[in-house]
Amino acid sequence: MDRELREACRDAARASRFEVEVKEFWYFAPTAFDKDCVAAVKRAAEAQGFPAMDIISGAGHDAVVHGARRAHGDGLRALCRRHQP
């Protein structure tokens, strides 16, 4: 995603003859969630007729960053229609 953003900014800058600089100022490494918890949540969602997909979370939310260090987690996200991929 980072590479695609930088390429899009570079292309837009060329097309508009402006200079663009992209600086990373905030980064959280992706959080690894417990595979068994993820699988259980995915099975439960699919059993109810809901789609499930794997995502990478590096959002830095307290529940992700601090919670995953203390307990098993699944990274459950419920997306509204507007935010469906």
Secondary structure, 3 states (H helix, E strand, C coil): CHHHHHHHHHHHHHHHCCCCCCCCCCCCCCCCCCHHHHHHHHHHHHHCCCCCCCCCCCCCCHHHHCHHHHCCCCCCCCCCHHHCC
